[in-house]
């Protein structure tokens, strides 16, 4: 998009001046007219295009967009849709009101794609680093169901709810992370400085060392001799792990493993059930078929392990089976969800039942987060006691033997 300087008459008959971004002079004049202005002069300004990816400042490419800004954009976007503002005009307004330069450029590119006839979810999908697969799939669900406003309202709730959950989890983990950081530093100091000093003393005294001390000295010698290999190996392992997680199999292994963990796995499953029920409810109430709903839901769950279960569910649905039967035979779908879906099918009130399920699991997620915070304290205490006890035994058992030898 290019920059244009304009002169116009506003709704009160007063002359005004300003700048605007548009694809052409005609497009700029049209935008001004839609705002209620009468353009008298529109001229192109010198400079690059805001929608051109090549014109993005170098540092801006590394700029992050906070979740709070995405939430605010989504709320305003929904309000304009609800007010009946045409999509292109809606995006133009959002572009002008957004203060984050990176988000402003992205909105400009989305607006350009929509003008060229692309679907709204297709335009958003091109910016997957900013708008997640959940976000894009929700937009697609809204387009497919004709209930874009309702879907975006739910999307805002999900974004705010998950942001709160993530913030609560980070708060719960902040203290353990600090403690573990100090323990790791102490571990390195002990192995590199303390243990070698005591090892020389024990060696000169020709003591028979207990197993904890032997292990400590072996770890210290290994680290002193192969620290550079360990450093390179750690970097390579981290890079390889990140690349593996980008593959379908990597995502599946990670998600399925995490869901088997105590406390954390339960939290993820409940969050997925809430998301499934709430979006499925909107699709059902909007008249979207069950098979089409399953395809849309696959992208909204954002969990590779559950996505694979959707493939099996879809296959059974294509054979003419009801939704509750395939859900009952799939992994991760809780008995309560399956039973309530079965009741909804029998009563013909599936969308309302799904809303109840979503509300229940939203509450369960909050309880699970609180449980995570309460469980971390005892777990951390036990772990620290084991580490401290190990090093205490490794150093003080030989010292005790040395003291007895010296006293004889």
ABEGO torsion letter per residue (X at the ends): XBBBBBBBBBAAGBBBBEBBBBABAAAAAAAAAAAGBBBABBBBBBEBBAABAAABBAAAAABBBBAAAAAAAAAAAAAAAAAGBBAAAAAAAAAAABABAAAAAAAAAAAAAAAAGBBAAAAAAABAAABBAAAAAAAAAAAAAGBAAAAAAAAAAAAAAAAAAAAAAAAAAAAAAAAAAAAAAAAAAAAAAAAAAAAAAAAAAGBBBBAAAAAAAAAAAAAAAAAAAAAAAAAAAAAAAAAAAABAAAAAAAAAAAAABBGAAAAAAAAAAAAAAAAAAAAAAAGBBAAAAAAAAAAAAGBAAAAAAAAAAAAAAAAGBBAAAAAAABBGBBAAAAAAAAAAAAAGAAAAAAAAAAAAAAAAAAAAAAAAAAAAAAAAAAAAAAAAAAAAAAAAAAAAAAAAAAAX
